[in-house]
Amino acid sequence: MDFATDNAAYYEPHSGSSDRDPIATLRTLIRVIRASSIRRQYFSRVLKTLEQDDLQLLRDMDVRWSSTLLMIERALILRTAVDKFLALRDMEELRKYRLSVSDWDMLEVFRKVLSIPHAFQQRLSGESTPTLCDAIPAFEAMKIKWQIQKDKIPSVSRIIDKGLDKLEEYRARAEMVPAYILAMGEDTSISILSYR
């Protein structure tokens, strides 16, 4: 099921279960907090008590590049506030969305995995410099970075493999478009090494 869409059902985590999805749990927690002005006010009060900036939790969207990464990064910044918010007496019904230490650890791992495509997406979205010529070399460099990550974090190799498969699909499509190849010929300084 796709939990990032606006009309998606809330994810119901199974406490203590090994099949618990920390991203879906976080996403649902953020949705239920943001859906209520009272909960948002409580969350702001927790931040004020902790003397943190009044930042809001961000929710990812299925149509925004890197939004899952940005959601995870913001949650990691606000981790203490999230934990304190869920400990409030008035938030008992939301405690099923409490993230365990291992859930937070997995979110940190996912942050590392997602930061690679985000960095390349940022590099390729330059407005002042033509970047079409960088696309295919970027795919290759990203592939190398993810392969290294697979070796370092074997627990997420299946997830990285899915990303590599999708990347290969994009790369194959790009190679069929002559504009990519022509653009690469225009800039002879492009190489995979420039992305390392």
Salt bridges, closest charged atoms under 4 A:
ASP6 OD1 - ARG59 NH2 3.17
GLU12 OE1 - LYS96 NZ 3.10
ASP60 OD2 - ARG27 NH2 2.63
GLU93 OE2 - ARG39 NH2 3.05
ASP103 OD2 - ARG20 NE 2.82
GLU108 OE2 - ARG111 NH2 2.73
GLU140 OE2 - ARG171 NE 2.32
ASP161 OD1 - LYS150 NZ 2.56
GLU168 OE1 - LYS143 NZ 3.87
GLU169 OE1 - LYS166 NZ 3.54
GLU169 OE1 - ARG173 NH2 3.97
GLU175 OE2 - ARG171 NH1 2.66
